[in-house]
Amino acid sequence: MSRFGLYIHIPYCPAKCRYCDFYSAPGRRAVPQAYVDALLRELADCPRRPDTVYFGGGTPGLLSPAQVGQLLAAADPLPGAEITLETNPDVVTPERLAGFRQAGVNRLSLGVQSARDDQLRRLGRTHTAAGAAAALRTARQAGFTELCGDIMLALPHYTREEFDETLSLLQDGGCTHISAYLLKIEPGTAFERFPPDGLPDSDAAADFYLYACRRLEEEGYRQYEISNFALPGHEGRHNLLYWNCEDYLGLGPAAHSCVGGVRRFWPSDTAGFVAGTLREQAEGVCDAEDFLLMQLRLTSGLRLREYYDRGGAVFDRRRLAFIRQCVSHGYARFDGEVLALTPAGMVVQNAILQELL
Ligand code: SF4
């Protein structure tokens, strides 16, 4: 049986970061109990005990430990479940972190982004580099051993030195898992309305990505997905479940689900979700092409046999010739059974997918 993950969306943040297009309301220092009650109402219909639980957002670190405890008691995860909570470094206190750990959270994900305070201010982040280091230290003292840090790449006026400083901050803080993302200017964000100066062009951004992949590998963080790197044995089980097209249920406005290959989502309307008037919407099915898209995000790649078993079209001569070309240019690895992209291939992933699909 496929594993089962539960995603809980917390649509509140202290402030809106200038690059962010996630669904979240700024100006909050706590999560209203009415929102938690609405989640508990929906959790009553959860079909299975989850193998993984992921509190994402928004800023789930704004939940109180008691609220996290209520939600986990209702979710009733299986023994040994991975339970992750995302947070910003500046909303967590020693008491709150100890409370999360006691409530059952065993993996903490901190949005660190950069080790430079001027960069953090430019991004609209509310924490400092020293604050991020302190939060990691406090998390370790609270008993967290699974610590994840996010780094943003190709920021305004970016340099390799800025990446190295941020990597050191996360390493020194005991991170076992690192997510490294390229900054994208998304529609509807402050950065779209007022673009920052000093943004690297796409070639320079690709160079920063490849540099990050190389440095992370050198430091023992093995790449297992386009943007995700982990010390051996510390890969994120929840997100792997998305990329392996297993079952997951998302709760909260803007959350997505896929159960039994049927995809659904909650519209972005917190008031409607709290009132109980919001209904989940159908979003189609997860087919062989989705499987191909997801598997090629992973360094383990796509098993052609599994793709065919899911109804994928047999790779014809034209597609096989294209794959051979990708291999000869260093964009892919292919042994006749498994197709996987290299870091260079991940940079041009969209163009490769266009040809394959
Ligand atoms: S804290 Fe995260 S979710 Fe909230 S605005 Fe910033 S990037 Fe977006």
Boltz pocket constraint, residues with backbone or C-beta under 6 A from the ligand:
constraints:
  - pocket:
      binder: B
      contacts: [[A, 12], [A, 13], [A, 14], [A, 15], [A, 16], [A, 17], [A, 20], [A, 21], [A, 22], [A, 24], [A, 57], [A, 58], [A, 59], [A, 88], [A, 111]]
      max_distance: 6.0
